[in-house]
Amino acid sequence: MKHLSTVQISALRGQLQAREQQLSAEIACVLERQQAKVQEGRAVDRGVLDLETSLGFAEISRDQHELDAVHAALGRIDRGTYGRCLNCGAHIPLPRLVVQPEASLCHVCQSRAESGRQAGFSAP
């Protein structure tokens, strides 16, 4: 983390902690909405209820995935490895961390990872 100052790390930690709180609140809100629908017991089309349930789970899954990445980034800060690419060890530039403080890969490794995933989608 030598390429990042203490002030920069502190600011990034603050961003991560704020995002952690926001994601936790969003997950709780979706769960409360889902629970309220179950408790209402109103007659609705089963297909609509299934769709709403699926969308709620997808939203929770997306938020939980991001929350896991935020927790991992906070752990890297605590261990002193934050700001280094987990793949190649290169410094992750500050502008990238400011935009995406949970980033764990440098731009090159992230691009390679995304290219590999895209190739996997198009494979027969």
C-alpha positions in Angstrom: 0.0 0.0 0.0 3.0 2.3 -0.2 1.6 3.9 -3.3 -1.4 5.1 -1.2 -1.0 7.6 1.6 -2.6 7.1 5.0 -5.1 9.9 4.2 -6.0 8.2 0.9 -6.5 4.8 2.6 -8.6 6.4 5.3 -10.8 8.1 2.7 -11.2 4.8 0.7 -12.0 2.9 3.9 -14.7 5.5 4.6 -16.1 4.9 1.1 -16.1 1.2 1.7 -17.8 1.5 5.1 -20.5 3.8 3.7 -21.2 1.4 0.9 -21.3 -1.5 3.4 -24.0 0.3 5.4 -25.9 1.2 2.2 -25.8 -2.4 0.9 -26.8 -3.9 4.2 -29.8 -1.5 4.4 -30.8 -2.3 0.9 -30.7 -6.1 1.6 -32.7 -5.6 4.8 -35.3 -3.5 2.9 -35.8 -6.2 0.2 -36.1 -8.9 2.9 -38.7 -6.7 4.7 -40.7 -6.2 1.5 -40.6 -9.9 0.8 -41.8 -10.7 4.3 -44.6 -8.1 4.1 -45.9 -9.7 0.9 -46.0 -13.1 2.6 -47.7 -11.7 5.7 -50.3 -9.7 3.6 -51.7 -12.9 2.3 -53.5 -11.1 -0.4 -54.7 -13.0 -3.4 -52.4 -12.4 -6.3 -51.6 -14.2 -9.5 -49.1 -17.0 -8.6 -47.0 -16.1 -11.6 -46.6 -12.5 -10.5 -45.8 -13.6 -7.0 -43.1 -16.0 -8.3 -41.7 -13.2 -10.5 -41.5 -10.7 -7.7 -39.9 -13.3 -5.4 -37.3 -14.2 -8.1 -36.5 -10.5 -8.7 -36.1 -10.0 -4.9 -33.7 -12.9 -4.7 -31.8 -11.6 -7.7 -31.5 -8.1 -6.1 -30.4 -9.6 -2.8 -27.8 -11.9 -4.5 -26.4 -8.9 -6.5 -26.1 -6.8 -3.4 -24.7 -9.6 -1.3 -22.0 -10.2 -4.0 -21.0 -6.6 -3.8 -21.1 -6.6 0.0 -18.8 -9.6 0.0 -16.4 -7.7 -2.3 -16.5 -4.7 0.1 -15.8 -6.9 3.1 -12.8 -8.4 1.2 -11.5 -5.0 0.4 -11.8 -3.9 4.1 -9.9 -7.1 5.0 -7.1 -6.2 2.6 -6.8 -2.8 4.2 -6.5 -4.4 7.6 -3.8 -6.8 6.3 -1.9 -4.1 4.5 -2.4 -5.6 1.0 -5.1 -3.2 -0.3 -4.4 -1.5 -3.6 -2.4 -4.4 -5.1 -3.8 -6.6 -7.8 -4.6 -10.1 -6.4 -3.5 -11.6 -9.7 -0.3 -10.0 -10.7 0.6 -7.9 -7.6 0.8 -4.6 -9.5 -0.4 -1.4 -7.9 -4.0 -0.6 -8.6 -4.1 3.1 -9.5 -5.8 5.5 -7.1 -8.3 6.8 -9.7 -9.5 3.2 -10.2 -9.9 2.7 -6.4 -11.7 6.0 -6.0 -14.3 4.9 -8.6 -14.4 1.3 -7.4 -12.8 1.0 -3.9 -13.5 -2.7 -3.7 -11.4 -3.4 -6.9 -9.2 -6.4 -6.4 -7.6 -6.5 -9.8 -5.6 -4.0 -11.9 -7.2 -2.9 -15.2 -5.2 -5.4 -17.3 -6.1 -8.4 -15.1 -9.7 -7.2 -14.8 -9.9 -6.9 -18.6 -8.5 -10.4 -19.1 -10.9 -11.9 -16.5 -13.9 -10.2 -18.2 -12.7 -11.4 -21.7 -12.4 -15.0 -20.3 -16.0 -14.8 -18.9 -17.3 -13.4 -22.2 -15.7 -16.1 -24.2 -17.3 -18.6 -21.8 -20.7 -17.2 -22.6 -20.3 -17.6 -26.3 -18.9 -21.1 -26.2 -21.2 -23.8 -27.5 
